Every structure is written in C-alpha cells, then in structure tokens.
Amino acid sequence: MEHKTPSGLKTGGRKLWRSVTDDYELGQHELSILLEAARTLDALDELERIVRDEGVTNVSPQGVRAHPALVEARQQRVTLAKLVASLRIPFEDDQEATRTPQKRVSIRSVSAIR
C-alpha cells in the first residue's frame, strides 16, 4: 500500500518518509510516528543551516555561549533517535538486524560494587 508523502515536508523529511514507506508496511500509529520523525529531521536540517551560517557560539550579556540553535539541534537529534527507534525498523546489515535490543539496567549503588 502506497502512502502519499504528507505536504509540508522538506527535502530531508520527504526522503525519510519515502525511504521508510517504500520498504515497510506501517500501521496508522506508525505513520504518525514517522511523520513526526520526518518533521523533526526537517527542523534539524534548518537548525544545522543556522549554525553553519552563524557559527557555534553566540555572544550574550553572560559571555560567549553555545549558539541556541546548536543546543536545540542536540535536543532534536535525541528526539529523532527516539522516534526512529520506536518504529523498530531493522538495520540493513544482517548481523545488526539479528541482534537483540539493548536492555536497560539500573545503576548499582556504591555498596553493591564491593
């Protein structure tokens, strides 16, 4: 089943949408996640353009700081990674596709390390 590329997506978002929907059959909830991932990728592309044009630092009354677009780009990367991971699309490399997902473990207390 072909899914029309949603309007409003820019180059990166359209490429992501097409690459996933061409290869995988997604349910409606997964299409919603993919749309948010595509929008996030577009926002990230714009933030990276701003940083390229303006540099990684910004002078403020508090001194030289990381450019706000650089800080936001870092957050968008985290968001994009979580959205894409939630789609659970396998890696192209067969070895990577067969590995089991990483399990979350709690951090041991100092007393437990003895």
C-alpha positions as CSV (number, residue, x, y, z in Angstrom):
1,M,0.0,0.0,0.0
2,E,1.5,3.3,-1.1
3,H,1.3,6.3,1.3
4,K,1.3,9.7,-0.1
5,T,4.1,11.9,1.2
6,P,2.5,14.5,3.5
7,S,2.5,18.1,2.5
8,G,4.8,20.5,4.3
9,L,7.8,18.2,4.5
10,K,11.1,19.5,3.2
11,T,13.8,17.5,1.4
12,G,15.1,15.5,4.3
13,G,11.7,14.7,5.7
14,R,10.4,13.7,2.3
15,K,13.4,11.4,1.7
16,L,12.9,9.8,5.1
17,W,9.2,9.3,4.5
18,R,9.7,7.7,1.1
19,S,12.6,5.5,2.2
20,V,10.6,4.0,5.0
21,T,7.2,3.7,3.3
22,D,8.7,2.3,0.2
23,D,10.3,-0.6,2.2
24,Y,7.9,-1.2,5.1
25,E,4.1,-1.6,5.6
26,L,3.2,0.6,8.6
27,G,0.1,0.9,10.6
28,Q,-1.6,4.3,11.2
29,H,0.1,4.8,14.6
30,E,3.5,4.1,13.0
31,L,2.8,6.5,10.1
32,S,2.1,9.2,12.8
33,I,5.5,8.5,14.4
34,L,7.2,8.5,11.0
35,L,5.6,11.9,10.2
36,E,6.9,13.3,13.5
37,A,10.3,11.9,12.7
38,A,10.3,13.5,9.2
39,R,9.2,16.9,10.7
40,T,12.0,16.6,13.3
41,L,14.5,15.8,10.6
42,D,13.4,18.9,8.7
43,A,13.7,21.1,11.9
44,L,17.2,19.6,12.5
45,D,18.3,20.4,8.9
46,E,17.1,24.0,9.5
47,L,18.9,24.3,12.8
48,E,22.1,23.0,11.3
49,R,21.9,25.5,8.5
50,I,21.6,28.3,11.1
51,V,24.6,27.0,12.9
52,R,26.6,26.8,9.7
53,D,25.7,30.4,8.8
54,E,26.1,31.9,12.3
55,G,28.7,29.7,14.0
56,V,28.6,27.5,17.0
57,T,28.9,30.3,19.6
58,N,26.8,33.3,20.4
59,V,27.8,36.4,22.4
60,S,25.3,37.3,25.2
61,P,25.4,39.5,28.2
62,Q,26.6,36.5,30.2
63,G,29.5,35.9,27.8
64,V,30.2,33.6,24.9
65,R,27.8,30.7,24.9
66,A,26.8,27.8,22.7
67,H,24.5,29.1,19.9
68,P,20.9,28.4,20.9
69,A,20.3,26.6,17.5
70,L,23.2,24.3,18.4
71,V,21.6,23.5,21.7
72,E,18.2,22.9,20.1
73,A,19.8,20.7,17.4
74,R,21.2,18.5,20.1
75,Q,17.7,18.0,21.5
76,Q,16.2,17.4,18.1
77,R,18.8,14.7,17.5
78,V,17.8,12.9,20.7
79,T,14.1,13.2,19.7
80,L,14.7,12.0,16.2
81,A,16.7,9.0,17.5
82,K,13.8,8.1,19.9
83,L,11.2,8.4,17.2
84,V,13.1,6.3,14.7
85,A,13.9,3.7,17.4
86,S,10.2,3.4,18.3
87,L,9.5,2.3,14.7
88,R,11.7,-0.7,15.3
89,I,12.9,-0.8,11.7
90,P,15.7,-3.4,11.4
91,F,19.2,-2.4,10.4
92,E,20.2,-3.1,6.8
93,D,23.2,-5.1,7.9
94,D,22.1,-8.7,8.6
95,Q,24.4,-9.0,11.6
96,E,22.9,-5.9,13.1
97,A,19.4,-6.9,12.3
98,T,19.6,-10.1,14.2
99,R,21.0,-8.6,17.4
100,T,18.7,-8.3,20.4
101,P,17.7,-4.8,21.7
102,Q,19.9,-3.4,24.4
103,K,18.3,-4.0,27.8
104,R,18.1,-1.2,30.3
105,V,19.8,-1.9,33.6
106,S,19.8,0.1,36.8
107,I,23.0,1.6,38.2
108,R,24.4,-0.2,41.1
109,S,24.9,1.6,44.4
110,V,28.5,2.0,45.6
111,S,27.9,-0.5,48.3
112,A,26.8,-3.2,45.8
113,I,30.1,-2.9,43.9
114,R,32.3,-4.4,46.7
